[in-house]
Amino acid sequence: MIATSARSTSRAFTSRSSAKPLNSYKPFWAKRFGTAPFLPMSRAEMEQLGWDSCDIVLVTGDAYVDHPSFGMAVIGRVLEAQGFRVGIIAQPDWQSAEPFKALGKPNLFWGVTAGNMDSMINRYTADRKIRSDDAYTPGAEAGKRPDRAAIVYSQRCREAYKDVPIVLGGIEGSLRRIAHYDYWSDKVRRSMVVDSKCDLLLYGNAERALVEVAHRLAQREPVESITDVRGTAFVMRSSPEGWQEIDSSEVDQPGRVDEHVHPYQTTGERAQEQACATSQAAGEQVVRIVRRQDSSPGGAVAGNKAPALSAPAVNVEKGSEPKNASVQPSHRVASIVRDRSVIRLPSYEQVKADPVLYAHANRVLHLETNPGNARALVQAHGEGHTARDVWLNPPPIPLTTEEMDWVFDLPYARSPHPRYADENGRHDGATKIPAWEMIRFSVNIMRGCFGGCTFCSITEHEGRIIQSRSEASIIREVEDMRDKVQGFTGIVSDLGGPTANMYRLGCKSKEIEAACRKPSCVYPGICQNLTTNHDPLIAIYKRARKLPGVKKVLIGSGLRYDLAVKSPEYVKELVQHHVGGYLKIAPEHTEQGPLSKMMKPGIGSYDRFKQMFEKFSKDANKQQFLIPYFIAAHPGTSDEDMMNLALWLKRNGFRADQVQTFYPSPMATATAMYHSRMNPLKGVHRPDGPNADRAEVVDVVKGERRRRLHKAFLRYHDPNNWPLLREALKAMGRADLIGNGKQHLIPTWQPLGDGGYQSPRRTNSTVGTTPGQRATVATPAKRSGASGKPVKGTLLTQHTGLPPRELGAKSGAKPMRPGSARPDGRSRLDAKRGSPVGRGKRG
């Protein structure tokens, strides 16, 4: 099925500097039709443009909003700029294939995505309860996309026109590119490449890959021969010739998969360890050859013999001689080229049956995510005649600043498609799309994140190398938004991205960056090779807020405060000019146990930032407040950890209005901990194996009662939680925290009521009345006056002492910011501009 030639192989692993620029392709002939005001969603719109057919039809689970914060709009406009005729089918009825024929048969391929968010996270809460709204749908109407939408849409596309290639992308496909733990079914599922039966899966921000694939398909190259594009995954029946396979299908074996970088090890220590490894500079590794057994994955177990490779399978060794005598000393030492090696992960059947192997596969995957040194991965699925491999090429080469500018300078309409307008031609009434409303007046200035938080999927999707736009391009978009977007009042809601303050930050050395395999640049401390200069970002802030017609520029993206404290000038500019009263940051926890599993800094970093925040607010004569966010029930969190966090919250006067339980999203490292109870950050070993002393078993919070308890600690002030907390504190031997004094966590008395558990969603601190109306405090009733407005001083926010909220805000959870991706559910987990479809997180 696959025959990789030397030419295609060399093209597959081009260096970052030699990647072909996006705007250097010869345009497709259909460019003569010009630019569409909106990409067509109907035959009538196609006829108005003079089209008889579409070259590419994009299918998405979101409403079509032509804005660069929506992945489908980015992909559509990028392909249009290459000369292709692109149509969009948004939120089709998936009960039959007929709605997928609305634009006719695509000439080249289908582009399929579930949307900016994973369809399961979009529909279900962390408690697996069905959400009552969808922020990416007009009127926030729920139920407009199926579960696992990417699979369903792919099946319907195949039914509609079975001979048209299917290219799958977006956050849903990106995070399911290998066998993955599925929280909603509580089992390990196959790679989405297998389940969707797509021809190609594009993961990550996929503009570069998609443009190349589109032009090659336009040249009538068969889709099954396109196997050399970075950032793609596909099914193959046997290993290609000219590749050397590294067997990593087991743990606690004599040979190591690779020399794993310890997350606590500094780059300097790493460099000192490898000072003698001169062969690495030549792009080669010393490996020990071992015979490939027919019982290995891809051999007899897979049910078909793979064609002979140009060299035998290998196990990468750290030293020259193994300590285990089972490896015969007669095996010779050879060299292999890293770019021609592929790592074989444990098969789907293995990781499904063995959580330890699942954790091992997850660790290897995360070690192979740096575009500068990542190798291809392969994972077997099925046995006997159904056996096939899922092949993953290395991650895509990040876009340059010039390419980022080109993508964001495309002619976006910056509004929803006219189909969604009301009778007055507006989009702010009953058909308002909450996700668009949230980013309507925001500008994305960068993508990617090197934070590496284990519960977050941004790094897995967008990569850890920051891709930044130029200052000129950002200012142009602000001016364009000011002049063209209806309803602009002079307030820019955000200049940000996955993280507010990683703009133009990165490694001081491109050589070190290309060789580094650390999962985070800022944990356990900020890497000595990481630049922390915020001056370019400060310049953008100052220039944007001085533009005519711009009254204020707010920063809504999550802030990485441990980086911010390295630049007091940045904190001063942010606090004095870009905070609208509240600034949200995410310490996530106070205790070292869970923080070490999250790869987040200690609470001391928060304290330092808080001191600077309060100082600069006072200097500006402004009363402003920090709003910290915390996660309950994260792997590695004990009941005592949550109790200590509750005590910290009470000491510091915080009463959490909304809290979130850990949400295991596919492929995240914390999800691997949740499923396997192993810690992949420190290496994976069997608790009953030869390296049992090195295996770390993680305390995982499962079961409804314990997850409720951890959430109850965060909302220690809610009387409904007091019975559960009293019982838990007594069992923990901390009955001394029950009493009516200031030093106690909860009182001994209980107000009237059943004290039963009530989900905090929508009604966590207020009682809902009618849709669209925010009601008053639930308890006690006297907190609201006869008019229904809160009495002055009522505690309705996350910070003690803040003024009460006004009525009239739409009830329900805030929509996720388009282009974010955080699996804890309460952040912005979307996929934004990526894959054939397709931004951030709080710091």
LOTORLO-356211 format. One line per field, with one value per residue (C-alpha): residue number from 1; residue in three letters; x, y, z. Coordinates in steps of 0.25 Angstrom, whole numbers. Layout:
REM LOTORLO-356211
num <- [NUM|...]
residuo <- [ALA|...]
X <- [X|...]
Y <- [Y|...]
Z <- [Z|...]
//
This chain:
REM LOTORLO-356211
num <- [1|2|3|4|5|6|7|8|9|10|11|12|13|14|15|16|17|18|19|20|21|22|23|24|25|26|27|28|29|30|31|32|33|34|35|36|37|38|39|40|41|42|43|44|45|46|47|48|49|50|51|52|53|54|55|56|57|58|59|60|61|62|63|64|65|66|67|68|69|70|71|72|73|74|75|76|77|78|79|80|81|82|83|84|85|86|87|88|89|90|91|92|93|94|95|96|97|98|99|100|101|102|103|104|105|106|107|108|109|110|111|112|113|114|115|116|117|118|119|120|121|122|123|124|125|126|127|128|129|130|131|132|133|134|135|136|137|138|139|140|141|142|143|144|145|146|147|148|149|150|151|152|153|154|155|156|157|158|159|160|161|162|163|164|165|166|167|168|169|170|171|172|173|174|175|176|177|178|179|180|181|182|183|184|185|186|187|188|189|190|191|192|193|194|195|196|197|198|199|200|201|202|203|204|205|206|207|208|209|210|211|212|213|214|215|216|217|218|219|220|221|222|223|224|225|226|227|228|229|230|231|232|233|234|235|236|237|238|239|240|241|242|243|244|245|246|247|248|249|250|251|252|253|254|255|256|257|258|259|260|261|262|263|264|265|266|267|268|269|270|271|272|273|274|275|276|277|278|279|280|281|282|283|284|285|286|287|288|289|290|291|292|293|294|295|296|297|298|299|300|301|302|303|304|305|306|307|308|309|310|311|312|313|314|315|316|317|318|319|320|321|322|323|324|325|326|327|328|329|330|331|332|333|334|335|336|337|338|339|340|341|342|343|344|345|346|347|348|349|350|351|352|353|354|355|356|357|358|359|360|361|362|363|364|365|366|367|368|369|370|371|372|373|374|375|376|377|378|379|380|381|382|383|384|385|386|387|388|389|390|391|392|393|394|395|396|397|398|399|400|401|402|403|404|405|406|407|408|409|410|411|412|413|414|415|416|417|418|419|420|421|422|423|424|425|426|427|428|429|430|431|432|433|434|435|436|437|438|439|440|441|442|443|444|445|446|447|448|449|450|451|452|453|454|455|456|457|458|459|460|461|462|463|464|465|466|467|468|469|470|471|472|473|474|475|476|477|478|479|480|481|482|483|484|485|486|487|488|489|490|491|492|493|494|495|496|497|498|499|500|501|502|503|504|505|506|507|508|509|510|511|512|513|514|515|516|517|518|519|520|521|522|523|524|525|526|527|528|529|530|531|532|533|534|535|536|537|538|539|540|541|542|543|544|545|546|547|548|549|550|551|552|553|554|555|556|557|558|559|560|561|562|563|564|565|566|567|568|569|570|571|572|573|574|575|576|577|578|579|580|581|582|583|584|585|586|587|588|589|590|591|592|593|594|595|596|597|598|599|600|601|602|603|604|605|606|607|608|609|610|611|612|613|614|615|616|617|618|619|620|621|622|623|624|625|626|627|628|629|630|631|632|633|634|635|636|637|638|639|640|641|642|643|644|645|646|647|648|649|650|651|652|653|654|655|656|657|658|659|660|661|662|663|664|665|666|667|668|669|670|671|672|673|674|675|676|677|678|679|680|681|682|683|684|685|686|687|688|689|690|691|692|693|694|695|696|697|698|699|700|701|702|703|704|705|706|707|708|709|710|711|712|713|714|715|716|717|718|719|720|721|722|723|724|725|726|727|728|729|730|731|732|733|734|735|736|737|738|739|740|741|742|743|744|745|746|747|748|749|750|751|752|753|754|755|756|757|758|759|760|761|762|763|764|765|766|767|768|769|770|771|772|773|774|775|776|777|778|779|780|781|782|783|784|785|786|787|788|789|790|791|792|793|794|795|796|797|798|799|800|801|802|803|804|805|806|807|808|809|810|811|812|813|814|815|816|817|818|819|820|821|822|823|824|825|826|827|828|829|830|831|832|833|834|835|836|837|838|839|840|841|842|843]
residuo <- [MET|ILE|ALA|THR|SER|ALA|ARG|SER|THR|SER|ARG|ALA|PHE|THR|SER|ARG|SER|SER|ALA|LYS|PRO|LEU|ASN|SER|TYR|LYS|PRO|PHE|TRP|ALA|LYS|ARG|PHE|GLY|THR|ALA|PRO|PHE|LEU|PRO|MET|SER|ARG|ALA|GLU|MET|GLU|GLN|LEU|GLY|TRP|ASP|SER|CYS|ASP|ILE|VAL|LEU|VAL|THR|GLY|ASP|ALA|TYR|VAL|ASP|HIS|PRO|SER|PHE|GLY|MET|ALA|VAL|ILE|GLY|ARG|VAL|LEU|GLU|ALA|GLN|GLY|PHE|ARG|VAL|GLY|ILE|ILE|ALA|GLN|PRO|ASP|TRP|GLN|SER|ALA|GLU|PRO|PHE|LYS|ALA|LEU|GLY|LYS|PRO|ASN|LEU|PHE|TRP|GLY|VAL|THR|ALA|GLY|ASN|MET|ASP|SER|MET|ILE|ASN|ARG|TYR|THR|ALA|ASP|ARG|LYS|ILE|ARG|SER|ASP|ASP|ALA|TYR|THR|PRO|GLY|ALA|GLU|ALA|GLY|LYS|ARG|PRO|ASP|ARG|ALA|ALA|ILE|VAL|TYR|SER|GLN|ARG|CYS|ARG|GLU|ALA|TYR|LYS|ASP|VAL|PRO|ILE|VAL|LEU|GLY|GLY|ILE|GLU|GLY|SER|LEU|ARG|ARG|ILE|ALA|HIS|TYR|ASP|TYR|TRP|SER|ASP|LYS|VAL|ARG|ARG|SER|MET|VAL|VAL|ASP|SER|LYS|CYS|ASP|LEU|LEU|LEU|TYR|GLY|ASN|ALA|GLU|ARG|ALA|LEU|VAL|GLU|VAL|ALA|HIS|ARG|LEU|ALA|GLN|ARG|GLU|PRO|VAL|GLU|SER|ILE|THR|ASP|VAL|ARG|GLY|THR|ALA|PHE|VAL|MET|ARG|SER|SER|PRO|GLU|GLY|TRP|GLN|GLU|ILE|ASP|SER|SER|GLU|VAL|ASP|GLN|PRO|GLY|ARG|VAL|ASP|GLU|HIS|VAL|HIS|PRO|TYR|GLN|THR|THR|GLY|GLU|ARG|ALA|GLN|GLU|GLN|ALA|CYS|ALA|THR|SER|GLN|ALA|ALA|GLY|GLU|GLN|VAL|VAL|ARG|ILE|VAL|ARG|ARG|GLN|ASP|SER|SER|PRO|GLY|GLY|ALA|VAL|ALA|GLY|ASN|LYS|ALA|PRO|ALA|LEU|SER|ALA|PRO|ALA|VAL|ASN|VAL|GLU|LYS|GLY|SER|GLU|PRO|LYS|ASN|ALA|SER|VAL|GLN|PRO|SER|HIS|ARG|VAL|ALA|SER|ILE|VAL|ARG|ASP|ARG|SER|VAL|ILE|ARG|LEU|PRO|SER|TYR|GLU|GLN|VAL|LYS|ALA|ASP|PRO|VAL|LEU|TYR|ALA|HIS|ALA|ASN|ARG|VAL|LEU|HIS|LEU|GLU|THR|ASN|PRO|GLY|ASN|ALA|ARG|ALA|LEU|VAL|GLN|ALA|HIS|GLY|GLU|GLY|HIS|THR|ALA|ARG|ASP|VAL|TRP|LEU|ASN|PRO|PRO|PRO|ILE|PRO|LEU|THR|THR|GLU|GLU|MET|ASP|TRP|VAL|PHE|ASP|LEU|PRO|TYR|ALA|ARG|SER|PRO|HIS|PRO|ARG|TYR|ALA|ASP|GLU|ASN|GLY|ARG|HIS|ASP|GLY|ALA|THR|LYS|ILE|PRO|ALA|TRP|GLU|MET|ILE|ARG|PHE|SER|VAL|ASN|ILE|MET|ARG|GLY|CYS|PHE|GLY|GLY|CYS|THR|PHE|CYS|SER|ILE|THR|GLU|HIS|GLU|GLY|ARG|ILE|ILE|GLN|SER|ARG|SER|GLU|ALA|SER|ILE|ILE|ARG|GLU|VAL|GLU|ASP|MET|ARG|ASP|LYS|VAL|GLN|GLY|PHE|THR|GLY|ILE|VAL|SER|ASP|LEU|GLY|GLY|PRO|THR|ALA|ASN|MET|TYR|ARG|LEU|GLY|CYS|LYS|SER|LYS|GLU|ILE|GLU|ALA|ALA|CYS|ARG|LYS|PRO|SER|CYS|VAL|TYR|PRO|GLY|ILE|CYS|GLN|ASN|LEU|THR|THR|ASN|HIS|ASP|PRO|LEU|ILE|ALA|ILE|TYR|LYS|ARG|ALA|ARG|LYS|LEU|PRO|GLY|VAL|LYS|LYS|VAL|LEU|ILE|GLY|SER|GLY|LEU|ARG|TYR|ASP|LEU|ALA|VAL|LYS|SER|PRO|GLU|TYR|VAL|LYS|GLU|LEU|VAL|GLN|HIS|HIS|VAL|GLY|GLY|TYR|LEU|LYS|ILE|ALA|PRO|GLU|HIS|THR|GLU|GLN|GLY|PRO|LEU|SER|LYS|MET|MET|LYS|PRO|GLY|ILE|GLY|SER|TYR|ASP|ARG|PHE|LYS|GLN|MET|PHE|GLU|LYS|PHE|SER|LYS|ASP|ALA|ASN|LYS|GLN|GLN|PHE|LEU|ILE|PRO|TYR|PHE|ILE|ALA|ALA|HIS|PRO|GLY|THR|SER|ASP|GLU|ASP|MET|MET|ASN|LEU|ALA|LEU|TRP|LEU|LYS|ARG|ASN|GLY|PHE|ARG|ALA|ASP|GLN|VAL|GLN|THR|PHE|TYR|PRO|SER|PRO|MET|ALA|THR|ALA|THR|ALA|MET|TYR|HIS|SER|ARG|MET|ASN|PRO|LEU|LYS|GLY|VAL|HIS|ARG|PRO|ASP|GLY|PRO|ASN|ALA|ASP|ARG|ALA|GLU|VAL|VAL|ASP|VAL|VAL|LYS|GLY|GLU|ARG|ARG|ARG|ARG|LEU|HIS|LYS|ALA|PHE|LEU|ARG|TYR|HIS|ASP|PRO|ASN|ASN|TRP|PRO|LEU|LEU|ARG|GLU|ALA|LEU|LYS|ALA|MET|GLY|ARG|ALA|ASP|LEU|ILE|GLY|ASN|GLY|LYS|GLN|HIS|LEU|ILE|PRO|THR|TRP|GLN|PRO|LEU|GLY|ASP|GLY|GLY|TYR|GLN|SER|PRO|ARG|ARG|THR|ASN|SER|THR|VAL|GLY|THR|THR|PRO|GLY|GLN|ARG|ALA|THR|VAL|ALA|THR|PRO|ALA|LYS|ARG|SER|GLY|ALA|SER|GLY|LYS|PRO|VAL|LYS|GLY|THR|LEU|LEU|THR|GLN|HIS|THR|GLY|LEU|PRO|PRO|ARG|GLU|LEU|GLY|ALA|LYS|SER|GLY|ALA|LYS|PRO|MET|ARG|PRO|GLY|SER|ALA|ARG|PRO|ASP|GLY|ARG|SER|ARG|LEU|ASP|ALA|LYS|ARG|GLY|SER|PRO|VAL|GLY|ARG|GLY|LYS|ARG|GLY]
X <- [0|12|25|34|44|57|52|39|47|57|45|38|49|53|59|51|58|56|41|34|27|12|11|21|12|7|-8|-18|-25|-38|-31|-37|-51|-45|-48|-62|-68|-72|-68|-81|-90|-101|-102|-108|-96|-87|-95|-93|-78|-79|-75|-80|-74|-65|-50|-51|-63|-60|-70|-70|-77|-77|-86|-77|-71|-62|-52|-37|-41|-49|-40|-50|-49|-34|-33|-43|-37|-23|-28|-35|-22|-16|-26|-36|-51|-55|-69|-73|-84|-86|-93|-100|-111|-103|-115|-113|-103|-112|-108|-94|-97|-102|-90|-88|-76|-63|-53|-41|-45|-53|-47|-54|-54|-62|-60|-52|-55|-54|-69|-69|-64|-73|-85|-82|-77|-66|-77|-81|-94|-100|-98|-110|-103|-93|-85|-82|-96|-106|-114|-105|-114|-110|-110|-105|-94|-92|-83|-69|-74|-61|-64|-79|-76|-65|-75|-85|-75|-71|-86|-89|-77|-69|-57|-54|-42|-45|-35|-38|-33|-36|-34|-42|-34|-21|-23|-27|-17|-12|-19|-25|-32|-46|-52|-66|-66|-55|-47|-36|-41|-34|-27|-37|-30|-35|-49|-52|-46|-40|-29|-21|-21|-14|-11|-6|-7|-8|-7|6|2|-11|-6|4|-6|-16|-6|-2|-16|-19|-7|-14|-5|-12|-15|-10|4|5|12|24|17|20|8|0|-4|-10|-12|-2|-1|14|26|33|47|59|54|60|50|52|45|38|27|31|36|47|54|70|70|64|55|64|71|58|60|56|47|54|68|73|78|92|92|87|98|109|104|105|118|124|113|119|112|99|104|105|90|93|92|99|90|90|85|75|68|54|45|33|25|28|17|17|22|13|5|0|-4|5|20|25|35|50|55|69|74|68|60|68|67|74|84|90|103|111|109|95|95|85|92|80|85|96|109|111|101|109|108|103|99|86|81|71|62|61|57|43|38|29|19|12|0|-14|-18|-6|-9|-24|-21|-9|-9|6|8|-2|6|19|13|8|22|29|19|21|36|35|28|39|40|55|57|44|44|32|24|16|5|-1|-16|-23|-19|-19|-25|-30|-16|-11|-1|-4|8|10|20|28|21|19|30|25|21|30|26|24|15|7|5|1|-10|-15|-15|-25|-38|-47|-61|-59|-74|-83|-89|-101|-109|-109|-114|-127|-138|-130|-117|-111|-104|-106|-120|-127|-117|-104|-93|-86|-73|-72|-77|-66|-55|-62|-53|-40|-27|-19|-4|3|1|7|11|24|17|15|4|0|-15|-14|-14|-9|5|1|-8|-1|13|23|30|24|19|17|12|19|15|11|1|-5|-7|-13|-24|-27|-29|-37|-46|-48|-52|-61|-67|-81|-83|-68|-68|-53|-51|-41|-45|-32|-18|-13|-13|-12|-4|-4|11|19|19|33|38|47|60|73|79|72|82|78|64|65|72|63|54|49|34|34|42|37|37|42|48|50|60|73|73|59|57|48|49|35|39|33|20|20|22|10|1|6|4|-10|-15|-11|-18|-29|-43|-37|-41|-36|-28|-31|-24|-33|-24|-18|-5|7|11|24|29|23|30|43|39|34|32|22|14|13|8|-2|-7|-8|-14|-20|-27|-42|-44|-41|-29|-31|-19|-18|-9|-17|-13|-5|1|14|8|-2|6|17|8|3|16|12|20|19|9|21|21|7|10|21|12|1|11|14|0|-5|7|5|-10|-8|2|-9|-19|-28|-35|-33|-34|-27|-37|-29|-34|-32|-34|-41|-38|-25|-17|-7|-17|-20|-31|-21|-16|-30|-32|-20|-24|-38|-30|-22|-34|-41|-28|-27|-42|-45|-59|-59|-71|-69|-60|-56|-52|-41|-45|-37|-36|-30|-15|-11|-1|-10|-20|-10|-8|-23|-24|-11|-8|6|15|20|28|38|39|29|33|24|21|25|36|51|51|39|47|47|32|23|9|0|-12|-24|-37|-48|-63|-74|-73|-58|-59|-70|-62|-50|-59|-66|-53|-52|-66|-64|-73|-86|-95|-99|-85|-84|-89|-80|-68|-71|-71|-58|-51|-55|-50|-37|-35|-37|-50|-42|-46|-61|-66|-71|-58|-50|-40|-50|-52|-67|-77|-84|-98|-106|-116|-130|-129|-126|-111|-112|-102|-106|-97|-91|-93|-102|-106|-94|-96|-109|-123|-127|-141|-143|-133|-125|-127|-116|-124|-119|-112|-117|-114|-118|-131|-129|-117|-126|-136|-151|-146|-138|-125|-114|-112|-100|-88|-94|-83|-86|-71|-59|-52|-57|-61|-63|-76|-88|-91|-101|-113|-116|-104|-108|-108|-99|-85|-76|-73|-59|-50|-49|-35|-32|-30|-30|-35|-39|-52|-53|-42|-42|-40|-42|-34|-34|-26|-20|-23|-32|-38|-37|-23|-20|-20|-19|-5]
Y <- [0|9|10|21|26|32|45|45|41|52|62|57|61|75|85|96|106|99|97|102|116|115|126|121|110|113|116|106|110|113|126|133|133|143|144|141|150|137|123|118|109|106|104|118|124|116|120|135|133|126|112|99|91|92|87|85|83|86|79|85|83|98|109|116|129|136|140|136|130|119|108|105|120|120|107|111|125|118|108|120|128|116|117|106|107|104|102|99|90|94|86|77|67|54|45|43|46|55|68|65|66|80|86|74|65|71|71|68|64|66|73|68|74|73|88|97|88|73|69|61|72|81|73|67|73|67|59|53|61|66|81|90|99|100|112|110|109|121|123|114|103|89|76|81|72|57|50|48|56|54|40|42|52|44|32|41|47|33|30|42|41|28|31|45|45|49|58|59|69|79|77|64|57|63|57|44|41|28|19|27|26|31|37|36|21|18|10|11|14|12|23|32|29|14|18|29|22|35|35|45|51|64|68|81|94|88|100|95|81|84|93|83|71|80|83|69|64|75|69|56|49|37|40|27|31|44|38|48|60|64|65|54|40|29|14|5|-10|-12|-4|3|0|8|10|5|1|4|-6|1|-8|-12|-7|-12|-18|-19|-8|6|13|25|34|41|55|56|68|73|73|86|88|91|78|71|77|73|59|58|65|53|49|55|46|53|65|57|53|39|30|18|6|-8|-17|-28|-38|-35|-47|-51|-49|-34|-24|-24|-39|-51|-44|-35|-46|-42|-41|-27|-26|-27|-14|-9|-11|-20|-14|-8|-4|9|8|18|10|0|-12|-17|-21|-32|-44|-48|-39|-46|-39|-44|-34|-23|-8|0|14|19|32|38|43|29|22|19|16|4|7|-4|-8|-4|-18|-17|-3|-6|-18|-13|1|1|0|11|20|16|19|32|36|32|40|53|51|51|65|74|77|78|64|56|42|35|26|14|6|-7|-9|-22|-36|-46|-41|-28|-24|-11|0|14|22|36|45|55|68|80|91|103|115|127|141|144|132|135|149|144|135|146|156|148|155|150|156|155|152|140|135|143|130|132|147|151|159|172|165|165|154|159|155|141|135|141|131|132|127|138|149|145|147|158|169|161|159|146|150|136|121|110|108|103|102|87|86|71|74|83|79|92|87|73|81|94|90|97|106|120|125|140|150|163|176|182|171|171|186|185|175|184|196|187|182|196|201|189|181|185|189|192|202|205|193|182|170|163|163|149|134|121|129|144|147|136|146|144|136|124|117|126|116|109|97|95|97|86|76|78|68|74|74|88|101|106|94|92|106|115|109|116|116|122|137|144|158|164|177|173|170|183|191|185|188|203|204|198|206|219|216|226|221|210|214|202|189|178|165|153|141|134|139|131|139|132|138|151|154|153|166|177|186|177|175|190|192|181|185|200|199|186|180|183|181|166|158|143|134|119|115|102|97|101|87|81|67|71|83|73|64|77|82|96|105|106|116|125|130|134|141|149|153|157|167|173|173|180|190|195|195|204|213|215|218|206|196|183|168|155|143|130|117|103|89|79|64|65|52|53|60|55|58|65|74|78|81|90|97|100|106|114|120|123|130|138|142|135|128|121|124|113|102|91|76|70|66|55|59|49|48|58|53|55|46|35|37|36|23|16|21|23|35|36|49|40|28|16|3|-9|-8|-23|-23|-22|-7|-6|3|14|12|24|20|32|35|36|42|33|31|41|43|46|55|62|63|70|80|82|86|97|102|101|113|106|100|89|84|84|71|64|72|69|54|55|64|54|42|50|53|68|70|82|90|89|100|114|122|129|118|107|103|100|102|92|98|95|104|100|91|77|79|71|72|81|82|96|98|110|111|110|123|128|123|123|129|130|128|140|145|144|143|146|138|124|125|132|138|151|155|160|171|172|176|164|172|168|176|184|176|163|152|148|147|139|150|154|169|171|179|170|166|173|166|163|155|142|130|118|116|125|120|114|124|119|113|109|95|91|78|83|87|101|107|110|96|97|94|106|108|95|83|82|89|95|114|114|113|121|121]
Z <- [0|2|-5|1|-9|-6|-12|-3|9|8|6|18|28|23|33|39|31|17|18|6|9|9|-2|-11|-18|-32|-31|-35|-48|-41|-35|-47|-40|-29|-14|-9|2|9|6|0|8|-3|-18|-20|-14|-23|-35|-31|-31|-45|-39|-45|-34|-22|-22|-7|2|17|27|41|54|57|51|40|45|36|46|48|62|55|49|38|33|34|26|16|13|12|2|-5|-6|-13|-24|-20|-19|-5|0|15|20|35|45|35|39|41|40|26|15|7|14|11|-4|-3|-11|-20|-22|-18|-29|-20|-5|7|19|31|46|58|60|69|81|83|81|94|103|96|99|113|126|134|142|128|129|116|114|111|101|90|89|75|70|67|79|87|83|88|80|66|65|68|78|72|61|53|51|48|38|31|30|23|14|9|7|-1|-10|-7|-17|-12|-2|12|20|35|44|56|71|71|61|66|80|76|65|73|82|93|107|105|118|113|111|121|111|101|87|74|66|59|46|47|53|43|31|26|16|23|37|39|53|59|52|38|28|23|22|16|5|0|1|-7|-18|-20|-21|-31|-39|-39|-29|-22|-8|-3|-9|0|11|13|18|33|42|36|40|31|31|24|23|25|28|16|11|15|29|42|53|68|76|88|90|104|117|127|116|114|104|106|96|97|107|113|118|132|134|146|139|134|119|125|132|120|111|121|122|107|104|98|89|77|67|70|63|50|52|56|68|72|74|77|66|71|62|59|64|57|70|70|66|51|50|52|63|53|44|32|30|27|16|19|24|19|33|45|56|67|81|85|96|105|107|99|107|113|128|125|119|111|100|93|93|78|73|66|67|55|52|47|42|52|40|35|48|53|67|68|80|87|79|81|87|96|102|103|112|119|126|128|113|111|120|113|99|104|109|96|88|97|95|80|79|76|60|61|66|66|59|52|61|57|65|61|61|59|57|46|33|40|44|39|45|48|43|49|42|51|55|45|43|51|42|41|45|30|28|41|35|22|28|37|26|18|14|26|27|42|45|44|30|26|27|42|42|48|41|43|37|51|59|73|75|76|66|73|74|88|83|73|82|92|81|73|77|80|72|72|73|74|75|82|97|104|117|116|127|127|128|115|101|94|93|87|77|74|78|88|78|79|65|66|56|53|61|47|44|58|58|44|49|61|51|42|53|58|44|39|50|54|68|72|83|85|94|89|97|96|89|92|89|96|107|108|110|101|89|83|94|91|92|91|82|70|71|86|82|71|80|93|98|111|112|118|117|130|140|150|147|135|126|126|110|110|106|116|109|109|102|88|95|103|90|84|96|96|81|81|92|86|72|69|72|82|96|104|101|110|112|113|110|122|127|131|143|146|133|135|149|140|134|144|132|126|139|141|126|128|142|139|125|121|133|134|149|149|144|143|146|149|160|159|173|185|189|183|181|170|165|162|154|147|144|150|158|173|180|183|168|170|183|176|164|174|181|168|163|176|176|161|164|176|168|157|168|163|171|163|167|164|161|163|157|163|158|167|167|158|158|169|178|192|201|210|198|196|210|211|198|205|217|208|201|214|219|207|206|193|191|178|170|159|160|151|153|145|131|125|110|100|99|111|120|132|125|124|139|142|133|137|151|146|145|131|135|143|134|133|140|145|160|160|150|152|153|163|172|161|158|163|166|165|174|165|169|163|167|168|183|184|172|179|192|185|178|191|198|187|191|206|208|201|212|203|204|219|222|213|218|233|230|222|232|244|236|233|248|246|254|259|246|250|258|258|260|249|250|246|232|233|244|253|250|237|231|227|215|211|210|197|186|174|162|162|147|144|158|167|174|168|166|152|148|133|122|119|133|145|158|172|182|186|201|209|203|209|201|190|191|186|172|170|170|179|192|193|198|194|191|177|172|174|182|196|196|181|177|173|159|151|146|132|128|120|129|127|126|118|104|102|94|80|78|92|97|111|115|129|122|128|119|105|99|84|73|65|53|51|43|32|43|52|82|97|111|124|130]
//
